[in-house]
Amino acid sequence: MRVIKGFIGSALLTMGLMFIVITVDDKQFLQNVLLRVIGVSSIFIGIHLLHRQFHPHSYNKPGTPK
């Protein structure tokens, strides 16, 4: 499961960068902004998934000691 989550995180990072770089057409401003927002959010989700894989102890449940 750990490898799968790491792969999904890496894929989200790559897709996010591609979404930011893609521009549909200069006339379609709203669609370009939407692609960039999707790209940035997928980058943040990918970073979060990868960070959980390499630092699992920083995500303990409240009330449990580290």
mmCIF file of the N, C-alpha and C atoms, coordinates in Angstrom:
data_MODEL
# 
_entry.id   MODEL 
# 
loop_
_atom_site.group_PDB 
_atom_site.id 
_atom_site.type_symbol 
_atom_site.label_atom_id 
_atom_site.label_alt_id 
_atom_site.label_comp_id 
_atom_site.label_asym_id 
_atom_site.label_entity_id 
_atom_site.label_seq_id 
_atom_site.pdbx_PDB_ins_code 
_atom_site.Cartn_x 
_atom_site.Cartn_y 
_atom_site.Cartn_z 
_atom_site.occupancy 
_atom_site.B_iso_or_equiv 
_atom_site.pdbx_formal_charge 
_atom_site.auth_seq_id 
_atom_site.auth_comp_id 
_atom_site.auth_asym_id 
_atom_site.auth_atom_id 
_atom_site.pdbx_PDB_model_num 
ATOM 1   N N  . MET A 1 1  ? 0.831   -1.192 0.000   1.00 0.00 ? 1  MET A N  1 
ATOM 2   C CA . MET A 1 1  ? 0.000   0.000  0.000   1.00 0.00 ? 1  MET A CA 1 
ATOM 3   C C  . MET A 1 1  ? 0.880   1.262  0.000   1.00 0.00 ? 1  MET A C  1 
ATOM 4   N N  . ARG A 1 2  ? 2.007   1.154  0.680   1.00 0.00 ? 2  ARG A N  1 
ATOM 5   C CA . ARG A 1 2  ? 2.897   2.303  0.775   1.00 0.00 ? 2  ARG A CA 1 
ATOM 6   C C  . ARG A 1 2  ? 3.468   2.683  -0.587  1.00 0.00 ? 2  ARG A C  1 
ATOM 7   N N  . VAL A 1 3  ? 3.806   1.682  -1.385  1.00 0.00 ? 3  VAL A N  1 
ATOM 8   C CA . VAL A 1 3  ? 4.354   1.931  -2.720  1.00 0.00 ? 3  VAL A CA 1 
ATOM 9   C C  . VAL A 1 3  ? 3.288   2.539  -3.625  1.00 0.00 ? 3  VAL A C  1 
ATOM 10  N N  . ILE A 1 4  ? 2.051   2.055  -3.490  1.00 0.00 ? 4  ILE A N  1 
ATOM 11  C CA . ILE A 1 4  ? 0.956   2.576  -4.315  1.00 0.00 ? 4  ILE A CA 1 
ATOM 12  C C  . ILE A 1 4  ? 0.702   4.045  -3.991  1.00 0.00 ? 4  ILE A C  1 
ATOM 13  N N  . LYS A 1 5  ? 0.677   4.395  -2.695  1.00 0.00 ? 5  LYS A N  1 
ATOM 14  C CA . LYS A 1 5  ? 0.468   5.791  -2.318  1.00 0.00 ? 5  LYS A CA 1 
ATOM 15  C C  . LYS A 1 5  ? 1.616   6.679  -2.789  1.00 0.00 ? 5  LYS A C  1 
ATOM 16  N N  . GLY A 1 6  ? 2.835   6.157  -2.731  1.00 0.00 ? 6  GLY A N  1 
ATOM 17  C CA . GLY A 1 6  ? 3.975   6.915  -3.241  1.00 0.00 ? 6  GLY A CA 1 
ATOM 18  C C  . GLY A 1 6  ? 3.872   7.137  -4.739  1.00 0.00 ? 6  GLY A C  1 
ATOM 19  N N  . PHE A 1 7  ? 3.436   6.114  -5.462  1.00 0.00 ? 7  PHE A N  1 
ATOM 20  C CA . PHE A 1 7  ? 3.260   6.246  -6.905  1.00 0.00 ? 7  PHE A CA 1 
ATOM 21  C C  . PHE A 1 7  ? 2.159   7.244  -7.244  1.00 0.00 ? 7  PHE A C  1 
ATOM 22  N N  . ILE A 1 8  ? 1.057   7.194  -6.504  1.00 0.00 ? 8  ILE A N  1 
ATOM 23  C CA . ILE A 1 8  ? -0.043  8.147  -6.738  1.00 0.00 ? 8  ILE A CA 1 
ATOM 24  C C  . ILE A 1 8  ? 0.420   9.563  -6.442  1.00 0.00 ? 8  ILE A C  1 
ATOM 25  N N  . GLY A 1 9  ? 1.187   9.759  -5.373  1.00 0.00 ? 9  GLY A N  1 
ATOM 26  C CA . GLY A 1 9  ? 1.709   11.092 -5.052  1.00 0.00 ? 9  GLY A CA 1 
ATOM 27  C C  . GLY A 1 9  ? 2.623   11.615 -6.140  1.00 0.00 ? 9  GLY A C  1 
ATOM 28  N N  . SER A 1 10 ? 3.496   10.755 -6.656  1.00 0.00 ? 10 SER A N  1 
ATOM 29  C CA . SER A 1 10 ? 4.392   11.180 -7.739  1.00 0.00 ? 10 SER A CA 1 
ATOM 30  C C  . SER A 1 10 ? 3.609   11.499 -9.010  1.00 0.00 ? 10 SER A C  1 
ATOM 31  N N  . ALA A 1 11 ? 2.592   10.697 -9.296  1.00 0.00 ? 11 ALA A N  1 
ATOM 32  C CA . ALA A 1 11 ? 1.768   10.945 -10.481 1.00 0.00 ? 11 ALA A CA 1 
ATOM 33  C C  . ALA A 1 11 ? 0.998   12.261 -10.352 1.00 0.00 ? 11 ALA A C  1 
ATOM 34  N N  . LEU A 1 12 ? 0.495   12.554 -9.153  1.00 0.00 ? 12 LEU A N  1 
ATOM 35  C CA . LEU A 1 12 ? -0.210  13.822 -8.945  1.00 0.00 ? 12 LEU A CA 1 
ATOM 36  C C  . LEU A 1 12 ? 0.722   15.009 -9.119  1.00 0.00 ? 12 LEU A C  1 
ATOM 37  N N  . LEU A 1 13 ? 1.953   14.876 -8.646  1.00 0.00 ? 13 LEU A N  1 
ATOM 38  C CA . LEU A 1 13 ? 2.916   15.957 -8.847  1.00 0.00 ? 13 LEU A CA 1 
ATOM 39  C C  . LEU A 1 13 ? 3.167   16.196 -10.331 1.00 0.00 ? 13 LEU A C  1 
ATOM 40  N N  . THR A 1 14 ? 3.363   15.117 -11.083 1.00 0.00 ? 14 THR A N  1 
ATOM 41  C CA . THR A 1 14 ? 3.641   15.242 -12.508 1.00 0.00 ? 14 THR A CA 1 
ATOM 42  C C  . THR A 1 14 ? 2.446   15.813 -13.260 1.00 0.00 ? 14 THR A C  1 
ATOM 43  N N  . MET A 1 15 ? 1.253   15.302 -12.945 1.00 0.00 ? 15 MET A N  1 
ATOM 44  C CA . MET A 1 15 ? 0.054   15.811 -13.614 1.00 0.00 ? 15 MET A CA 1 
ATOM 45  C C  . MET A 1 15 ? -0.184  17.276 -13.268 1.00 0.00 ? 15 MET A C  1 
ATOM 46  N N  . GLY A 1 16 ? 0.083   17.644 -12.012 1.00 0.00 ? 16 GLY A N  1 
ATOM 47  C CA . GLY A 1 16 ? -0.110  19.031 -11.609 1.00 0.00 ? 16 GLY A CA 1 
ATOM 48  C C  . GLY A 1 16 ? 0.780   19.976 -12.392 1.00 0.00 ? 16 GLY A C  1 
ATOM 49  N N  . LEU A 1 17 ? 2.033   19.578 -12.578 1.00 0.00 ? 17 LEU A N  1 
ATOM 50  C CA . LEU A 1 17 ? 2.938   20.414 -13.371 1.00 0.00 ? 17 LEU A CA 1 
ATOM 51  C C  . LEU A 1 17 ? 2.469   20.517 -14.819 1.00 0.00 ? 17 LEU A C  1 
ATOM 52  N N  . MET A 1 18 ? 1.956   19.420 -15.359 1.00 0.00 ? 18 MET A N  1 
ATOM 53  C CA . MET A 1 18 ? 1.460   19.455 -16.739 1.00 0.00 ? 18 MET A CA 1 
ATOM 54  C C  . MET A 1 18 ? 0.220   20.336 -16.849 1.00 0.00 ? 18 MET A C  1 
ATOM 55  N N  . PHE A 1 19 ? -0.669  20.286 -15.856 1.00 0.00 ? 19 PHE A N  1 
ATOM 56  C CA . PHE A 1 19 ? -1.861  21.132 -15.892 1.00 0.00 ? 19 PHE A CA 1 
ATOM 57  C C  . PHE A 1 19 ? -1.502  22.610 -15.818 1.00 0.00 ? 19 PHE A C  1 
ATOM 58  N N  . ILE A 1 20 ? -0.454  22.951 -15.080 1.00 0.00 ? 20 ILE A N  1 
ATOM 59  C CA . ILE A 1 20 ? -0.055  24.351 -14.972 1.00 0.00 ? 20 ILE A CA 1 
ATOM 60  C C  . ILE A 1 20 ? 0.522   24.844 -16.292 1.00 0.00 ? 20 ILE A C  1 
ATOM 61  N N  . VAL A 1 21 ? 1.272   23.992 -16.974 1.00 0.00 ? 21 VAL A N  1 
ATOM 62  C CA . VAL A 1 21 ? 1.932   24.401 -18.218 1.00 0.00 ? 21 VAL A CA 1 
ATOM 63  C C  . VAL A 1 21 ? 0.946   24.493 -19.381 1.00 0.00 ? 21 VAL A C  1 
ATOM 64  N N  . ILE A 1 22 ? -0.077  23.641 -19.384 1.00 0.00 ? 22 ILE A N  1 
ATOM 65  C CA . ILE A 1 22 ? -1.033  23.615 -20.501 1.00 0.00 ? 22 ILE A CA 1 
ATOM 66  C C  . ILE A 1 22 ? -1.842  24.903 -20.530 1.00 0.00 ? 22 ILE A C  1 
ATOM 67  N N  . THR A 1 23 ? -1.926  25.515 -21.698 1.00 0.00 ? 23 THR A N  1 
ATOM 68  C CA . THR A 1 23 ? -2.854  26.611 -21.917 1.00 0.00 ? 23 THR A CA 1 
ATOM 69  C C  . THR A 1 23 ? -3.721  26.238 -23.102 1.00 0.00 ? 23 THR A C  1 
ATOM 70  N N  . VAL A 1 24 ? -5.025  26.354 -22.948 1.00 0.00 ? 24 VAL A N  1 
ATOM 71  C CA . VAL A 1 24 ? -5.948  25.914 -23.980 1.00 0.00 ? 24 VAL A CA 1 
ATOM 72  C C  . VAL A 1 24 ? -5.961  26.897 -25.128 1.00 0.00 ? 24 VAL A C  1 
ATOM 73  N N  . ASP A 1 25 ? -6.318  28.120 -24.841 1.00 0.00 ? 25 ASP A N  1 
ATOM 74  C CA . ASP A 1 25 ? -6.384  29.170 -25.843 1.00 0.00 ? 25 ASP A CA 1 
ATOM 75  C C  . ASP A 1 25 ? -6.363  30.490 -25.080 1.00 0.00 ? 25 ASP A C  1 
ATOM 76  N N  . ASP A 1 26 ? -5.783  31.496 -25.664 1.00 0.00 ? 26 ASP A N  1 
ATOM 77  C CA . ASP A 1 26 ? -5.702  32.775 -24.960 1.00 0.00 ? 26 ASP A CA 1 
ATOM 78  C C  . ASP A 1 26 ? -7.074  33.396 -24.722 1.00 0.00 ? 26 ASP A C  1 
ATOM 79  N N  . LYS A 1 27 ? -8.034  33.056 -25.525 1.00 0.00 ? 27 LYS A N  1 
ATOM 80  C CA . LYS A 1 27 ? -9.375  33.637 -25.384 1.00 0.00 ? 27 LYS A CA 1 
ATOM 81  C C  . LYS A 1 27 ? -10.156 32.979 -24.256 1.00 0.00 ? 27 LYS A C  1 
ATOM 82  N N  . GLN A 1 28 ? -9.805  31.758 -23.882 1.00 0.00 ? 28 GLN A N  1 
ATOM 83  C CA . GLN A 1 28 ? -10.540 31.032 -22.852 1.00 0.00 ? 28 GLN A CA 1 
ATOM 84  C C  . GLN A 1 28 ? -9.839  31.190 -21.508 1.00 0.00 ? 28 GLN A C  1 
ATOM 85  N N  . PHE A 1 29 ? -9.968  32.367 -20.938 1.00 0.00 ? 29 PHE A N  1 
ATOM 86  C CA . PHE A 1 29 ? -9.267  32.715 -19.700 1.00 0.00 ? 29 PHE A CA 1 
ATOM 87  C C  . PHE A 1 29 ? -9.724  31.844 -18.532 1.00 0.00 ? 29 PHE A C  1 
ATOM 88  N N  . LEU A 1 30 ? -11.036 31.638 -18.423 1.00 0.00 ? 30 LEU A N  1 
ATOM 89  C CA . LEU A 1 30 ? -11.572 30.883 -17.287 1.00 0.00 ? 30 LEU A CA 1 
ATOM 90  C C  . LEU A 1 30 ? -11.099 29.436 -17.305 1.00 0.00 ? 30 LEU A C  1 
ATOM 91  N N  . GLN A 1 31 ? -11.027 28.838 -18.486 1.00 0.00 ? 31 GLN A N  1 
ATOM 92  C CA . GLN A 1 31 ? -10.564 27.460 -18.579 1.00 0.00 ? 31 GLN A CA 1 
ATOM 93  C C  . GLN A 1 31 ? -9.077  27.357 -18.230 1.00 0.00 ? 31 GLN A C  1 
ATOM 94  N N  . ASN A 1 32 ? -8.290  28.341 -18.630 1.00 0.00 ? 32 ASN A N  1 
ATOM 95  C CA . ASN A 1 32 ? -6.866  28.342 -18.268 1.00 0.00 ? 32 ASN A CA 1 
ATOM 96  C C  . ASN A 1 32 ? -6.679  28.469 -16.763 1.00 0.00 ? 32 ASN A C  1 
ATOM 97  N N  . VAL A 1 33 ? -7.459  29.341 -16.138 1.00 0.00 ? 33 VAL A N  1 
ATOM 98  C CA . VAL A 1 33 ? -7.365  29.509 -14.687 1.00 0.00 ? 33 VAL A CA 1 
ATOM 99  C C  . VAL A 1 33 ? -7.791  28.222 -13.985 1.00 0.00 ? 33 VAL A C  1 
ATOM 100 N N  . LEU A 1 34 ? -8.847  27.585 -14.491 1.00 0.00 ? 34 LEU A N  1 
ATOM 101 C CA . LEU A 1 34 ? -9.315  26.337 -13.890 1.00 0.00 ? 34 LEU A CA 1 
ATOM 102 C C  . LEU A 1 34 ? -8.251  25.238 -13.992 1.00 0.00 ? 34 LEU A C  1 
ATOM 103 N N  . LEU A 1 35 ? -7.574  25.147 -15.138 1.00 0.00 ? 35 LEU A N  1 
ATOM 104 C CA . LEU A 1 35 ? -6.505  24.156 -15.278 1.00 0.00 ? 35 LEU A CA 1 
ATOM 105 C C  . LEU A 1 35 ? -5.370  24.426 -14.315 1.00 0.00 ? 35 LEU A C  1 
ATOM 106 N N  . ARG A 1 36 ? -5.043  25.678 -14.116 1.00 0.00 ? 36 ARG A N  1 
ATOM 107 C CA . ARG A 1 36 ? -3.964  26.006 -13.179 1.00 0.00 ? 36 ARG A CA 1 
ATOM 108 C C  . ARG A 1 36 ? -4.357  25.713 -11.737 1.00 0.00 ? 36 ARG A C  1 
ATOM 109 N N  . VAL A 1 37 ? -5.607  25.977 -11.385 1.00 0.00 ? 37 VAL A N  1 
ATOM 110 C CA . VAL A 1 37 ? -6.070  25.675 -10.030 1.00 0.00 ? 37 VAL A CA 1 
ATOM 111 C C  . VAL A 1 37 ? -6.056  24.171 -9.787  1.00 0.00 ? 37 VAL A C  1 
ATOM 112 N N  . ILE A 1 38 ? -6.515  23.398 -10.776 1.00 0.00 ? 38 ILE A N  1 
ATOM 113 C CA . ILE A 1 38 ? -6.476  21.938 -10.653 1.00 0.00 ? 38 ILE A CA 1 
ATOM 114 C C  . ILE A 1 38 ? -5.029  21.470 -10.541 1.00 0.00 ? 38 ILE A C  1 
ATOM 115 N N  . GLY A 1 39 ? -4.136  22.069 -11.308 1.00 0.00 ? 39 GLY A N  1 
ATOM 116 C CA . GLY A 1 39 ? -2.727  21.692 -11.258 1.00 0.00 ? 39 GLY A CA 1 
ATOM 117 C C  . GLY A 1 39 ? -2.098  21.961 -9.913  1.00 0.00 ? 39 GLY A C  1 
ATOM 118 N N  . VAL A 1 40 ? -2.338  23.137 -9.373  1.00 0.00 ? 40 VAL A N  1 
ATOM 119 C CA . VAL A 1 40 ? -1.749  23.490 -8.070  1.00 0.00 ? 40 VAL A CA 1 
ATOM 120 C C  . VAL A 1 40 ? -2.325  22.610 -6.962  1.00 0.00 ? 40 VAL A C  1 
ATOM 121 N N  . SER A 1 41 ? -3.631  22.363 -7.005  1.00 0.00 ? 41 SER A N  1 
ATOM 122 C CA . SER A 1 41 ? -4.213  21.525 -5.953  1.00 0.00 ? 41 SER A CA 1 
ATOM 123 C C  . SER A 1 41 ? -3.720  20.088 -6.047  1.00 0.00 ? 41 SER A C  1 
ATOM 124 N N  . SER A 1 42 ? -3.525  19.576 -7.260  1.00 0.00 ? 42 SER A N  1 
ATOM 125 C CA . SER A 1 42 ? -3.008  18.212 -7.370  1.00 0.00 ? 42 SER A CA 1 
ATOM 126 C C  . SER A 1 42 ? -1.544  18.146 -6.922  1.00 0.00 ? 42 SER A C  1 
ATOM 127 N N  . ILE A 1 43 ? -0.787  19.213 -7.117  1.00 0.00 ? 43 ILE A N  1 
ATOM 128 C CA . ILE A 1 43 ? 0.585   19.248 -6.600  1.00 0.00 ? 43 ILE A CA 1 
ATOM 129 C C  . ILE A 1 43 ? 0.582   19.200 -5.073  1.00 0.00 ? 43 ILE A C  1 
ATOM 130 N N  . PHE A 1 44 ? -0.298  19.981 -4.442  1.00 0.00 ? 44 PHE A N  1 
ATOM 131 C CA . PHE A 1 44 ? -0.351  19.975 -2.980  1.00 0.00 ? 44 PHE A CA 1 
ATOM 132 C C  . PHE A 1 44 ? -0.807  18.617 -2.443  1.00 0.00 ? 44 PHE A C  1 
ATOM 133 N N  . ILE A 1 45 ? -1.765  17.979 -3.110  1.00 0.00 ? 45 ILE A N  1 
ATOM 134 C CA . ILE A 1 45 ? -2.213  16.660 -2.670  1.00 0.00 ? 45 ILE A CA 1 
ATOM 135 C C  . ILE A 1 45 ? -1.088  15.637 -2.836  1.00 0.00 ? 45 ILE A C  1 
ATOM 136 N N  . GLY A 1 46 ? -0.361  15.723 -3.962  1.00 0.00 ? 46 GLY A N  1 
ATOM 137 C CA . GLY A 1 46 ? 0.758   14.809 -4.184  1.00 0.00 ? 46 GLY A CA 1 
ATOM 138 C C  . GLY A 1 46 ? 1.862   14.985 -3.162  1.00 0.00 ? 46 GLY A C  1 
ATOM 139 N N  . ILE A 1 47 ? 2.176   16.229 -2.830  1.00 0.00 ? 47 ILE A N  1 
ATOM 140 C CA . ILE A 1 47 ? 3.198   16.495 -1.813  1.00 0.00 ? 47 ILE A CA 1 
ATOM 141 C C  . ILE A 1 47 ? 2.756   15.954 -0.461  1.00 0.00 ? 47 ILE A C  1 
ATOM 142 N N  . HIS A 1 48 ? 1.476   16.133 -0.145  1.00 0.00 ? 48 HIS A N  1 
ATOM 143 C CA . HIS A 1 48 ? 0.954   15.633 1.128   1.00 0.00 ? 48 HIS A CA 1 
ATOM 144 C C  . HIS A 1 48 ? 1.054   14.104 1.197   1.00 0.00 ? 48 HIS A C  1 
ATOM 145 N N  . LEU A 1 49 ? 0.687   13.423 0.112   1.00 0.00 ? 49 LEU A N  1 
ATOM 146 C CA . LEU A 1 49 ? 0.781   11.964 0.098   1.00 0.00 ? 49 LEU A CA 1 
ATOM 147 C C  . LEU A 1 49 ? 2.225   11.493 0.252   1.00 0.00 ? 49 LEU A C  1 
ATOM 148 N N  . LEU A 1 50 ? 3.130   12.133 -0.477  1.00 0.00 ? 50 LEU A N  1 
ATOM 149 C CA . LEU A 1 50 ? 4.532   11.731 -0.374  1.00 0.00 ? 50 LEU A CA 1 
ATOM 150 C C  . LEU A 1 50 ? 5.116   12.045 0.999   1.00 0.00 ? 50 LEU A C  1 
ATOM 151 N N  . HIS A 1 51 ? 4.713   13.156 1.595   1.00 0.00 ? 51 HIS A N  1 
ATOM 152 C CA . HIS A 1 51 ? 5.212   13.508 2.927   1.00 0.00 ? 51 HIS A CA 1 
ATOM 153 C C  . HIS A 1 51 ? 4.725   12.506 3.961   1.00 0.00 ? 51 HIS A C  1 
ATOM 154 N N  . ARG A 1 52 ? 3.489   12.040 3.816   1.00 0.00 ? 52 ARG A N  1 
ATOM 155 C CA . ARG A 1 52 ? 2.974   11.014 4.734   1.00 0.00 ? 52 ARG A CA 1 
ATOM 156 C C  . ARG A 1 52 ? 3.745   9.713  4.603   1.00 0.00 ? 52 ARG A C  1 
ATOM 157 N N  . GLN A 1 53 ? 4.255   9.426  3.411   1.00 0.00 ? 53 GLN A N  1 
ATOM 158 C CA . GLN A 1 53 ? 5.003   8.187  3.228   1.00 0.00 ? 53 GLN A CA 1 
ATOM 159 C C  . GLN A 1 53 ? 6.368   8.241  3.915   1.00 0.00 ? 53 GLN A C  1 
ATOM 160 N N  . PHE A 1 54 ? 7.033   9.384  3.845   1.00 0.00 ? 54 PHE A N  1 
ATOM 161 C CA . PHE A 1 54 ? 8.384   9.486  4.381   1.00 0.00 ? 54 PHE A CA 1 
ATOM 162 C C  . PHE A 1 54 ? 8.437   9.957  5.826   1.00 0.00 ? 54 PHE A C  1 
ATOM 163 N N  . HIS A 1 55 ? 7.359   10.571 6.321   1.00 0.00 ? 55 HIS A N  1 
ATOM 164 C CA . HIS A 1 55 ? 7.305   11.031 7.710   1.00 0.00 ? 55 HIS A CA 1 
ATOM 165 C C  . HIS A 1 55 ? 5.975   10.614 8.336   1.00 0.00 ? 55 HIS A C  1 
ATOM 166 N N  . PRO A 1 56 ? 5.748   9.318  8.521   1.00 0.00 ? 56 PRO A N  1 
ATOM 167 C CA . PRO A 1 56 ? 4.443   8.874  9.029   1.00 0.00 ? 56 PRO A CA 1 
ATOM 168 C C  . PRO A 1 56 ? 4.205   9.227  10.492  1.00 0.00 ? 56 PRO A C  1 
ATOM 169 N N  . HIS A 1 57 ? 5.259   9.436  11.263  1.00 0.00 ? 57 HIS A N  1 
ATOM 170 C CA . HIS A 1 57 ? 5.080   9.699  12.693  1.00 0.00 ? 57 HIS A CA 1 
ATOM 171 C C  . HIS A 1 57 ? 4.627   11.122 12.974  1.00 0.00 ? 57 HIS A C  1 
ATOM 172 N N  . SER A 1 58 ? 4.727   12.006 11.991  1.00 0.00 ? 58 SER A N  1 
ATOM 173 C CA . SER A 1 58 ? 4.252   13.373 12.216  1.00 0.00 ? 58 SER A CA 1 
ATOM 174 C C  . SER A 1 58 ? 2.746   13.481 12.005  1.00 0.00 ? 58 SER A C  1 
ATOM 175 N N  . TYR A 1 59 ? 2.093   12.366 11.653  1.00 0.00 ? 59 TYR A N  1 
ATOM 176 C CA . TYR A 1 59 ? 0.649   12.357 11.438  1.00 0.00 ? 59 TYR A CA 1 
ATOM 177 C C  . TYR A 1 59 ? -0.050  11.441 12.428  1.00 0.00 ? 59 TYR A C  1 
ATOM 178 N N  . ASN A 1 60 ? 0.395   11.428 13.669  1.00 0.00 ? 60 ASN A N  1 
ATOM 179 C CA . ASN A 1 60 ? -0.250  10.606 14.691  1.00 0.00 ? 60 ASN A CA 1 
ATOM 180 C C  . ASN A 1 60 ? -1.614  11.175 15.033  1.00 0.00 ? 60 ASN A C  1 
ATOM 181 N N  . LYS A 1 61 ? -2.472  10.304 15.533  1.00 0.00 ? 61 LYS A N  1 
ATOM 182 C CA . LYS A 1 61 ? -3.795  10.740 15.966  1.00 0.00 ? 61 LYS A CA 1 
ATOM 183 C C  . LYS A 1 61 ? -3.646  11.593 17.224  1.00 0.00 ? 61 LYS A C  1 
ATOM 184 N N  . PRO A 1 62 ? -4.549  12.555 17.428  1.00 0.00 ? 62 PRO A N  1 
ATOM 185 C CA . PRO A 1 62 ? -4.463  13.384 18.643  1.00 0.00 ? 62 PRO A CA 1 
ATOM 186 C C  . PRO A 1 62 ? -4.610  12.525 19.899  1.00 0.00 ? 62 PRO A C  1 
ATOM 187 N N  . GLY A 1 63 ? -3.794  12.808 20.869  1.00 0.00 ? 63 GLY A N  1 
ATOM 188 C CA . GLY A 1 63 ? -3.858  12.090 22.138  1.00 0.00 ? 63 GLY A CA 1 
ATOM 189 C C  . GLY A 1 63 ? -2.903  10.927 22.224  1.00 0.00 ? 63 GLY A C  1 
ATOM 190 N N  . THR A 1 64 ? -2.285  10.526 21.111  1.00 0.00 ? 64 THR A N  1 
ATOM 191 C CA . THR A 1 64 ? -1.315  9.430  21.171  1.00 0.00 ? 64 THR A CA 1 
ATOM 192 C C  . THR A 1 64 ? 0.091   10.022 21.188  1.00 0.00 ? 64 THR A C  1 
ATOM 193 N N  . PRO A 1 65 ? 0.955   9.492  22.020  1.00 0.00 ? 65 PRO A N  1 
ATOM 194 C CA . PRO A 1 65 ? 2.329   10.042 22.072  1.00 0.00 ? 65 PRO A CA 1 
ATOM 195 C C  . PRO A 1 65 ? 3.117   9.679  20.822  1.00 0.00 ? 65 PRO A C  1 
ATOM 196 N N  . LYS A 1 66 ? 4.072   10.528 20.484  1.00 0.00 ? 66 LYS A N  1 
ATOM 197 C CA . LYS A 1 66 ? 4.917   10.290 19.305  1.00 0.00 ? 66 LYS A CA 1 
ATOM 198 C C  . LYS A 1 66 ? 6.006   9.304  19.598  1.00 0.00 ? 66 LYS A C  1 
# 
